[in-house]
Amino acid sequence: MKKSKQVPLIDMHKFVVEQLRSRKGDWKNISESTGVPYFTISKIASGVTGDPRISSCQRLADYFNANPKPLAA
């Protein structure tokens, strides 16, 4: 019997924090697009909320996956 390849799990919280920090000037638009309150986005990005709701992280991760940040030239 063949072993299936294990795919590493993505650390969604880390991904979301990195994306938020790199898009600080866009938080208002991100908040409006995702329905996640601006204050919550601010707390997640700053680390005040170390364990945010999965629903908030999922909405933000979905947004970032659908709207990738262009690579710097």
Secondary structure, 3 states (H helix, E strand, C coil): CCCCCCCCCCCHHHHHHHHHHHCHHHHHHHHHHHCCCHHHHHHHHHCCCCCCCHHHHHHHHHHHHHCCCCCCC
